[in-house]
């Protein structure tokens, strides 16, 4: 279970866990739990059989079946509807799934990596998240601190984003000392994602090789 504010890099950590572990080379599939309506989340995970609902014209494998031997990343697990939480818990405990509208049970062998920016313990207390599923997911917990609590990482991250955004064969561009001070002083409510966007925007709009304070977005130019 990876916890942290939005933009702290939870998906990056999930991918790194997969790519550096024994399941590398096997599928890594992602489900955005908060971006799909409840019925679609269930279909994404377990797959519908033909006729399960309007538009289900044939059988489809769910991601928990497609990812056999690999990893399924459940992003924003706190948004998962309660009825789907029950089915996910059963799938994790029994290591098998039953497709939507079907009767056949399918054995699965996948690792679940879940992420959330919500306080799941508070969600358990108010009844919006199942306690048993929380404990099932919370076997190994990783807490990602917000960027404002790890400002020493900012120069390294900036260097990485500069290199990634600079086309091959293009002279390198760097932030001036004064501009870097503004980057270090800013609170970064959007965390690493906001920092990346800031670097890309500055590169796109600045004209010189040296990126100055006046090239930064307005919130950073105002930081003291």
Buried (B, 14 or more C-beta within 10 A) or exposed (E): BBBBBEBBBBBEBBBEBBEEEEBEEBBBBBBBBBEBEBBEBBBBBBBBBEEBEEEBEEBBBBBBBBBBEBBBBBBBBBBBBEEBBEBBBBBBEEEBBBBBBBEEEBEBEBBBBBBBBBEBEEBBEEEBBBEEBBEBBEEEEBEBEBBEEBBEEBEEBBBEBBEEBEEEEEEEBEBBEEBBBBBEEBEBEBBBBBBBBBBBEBBEEBEEEEBBBEBBBEBBEEBE
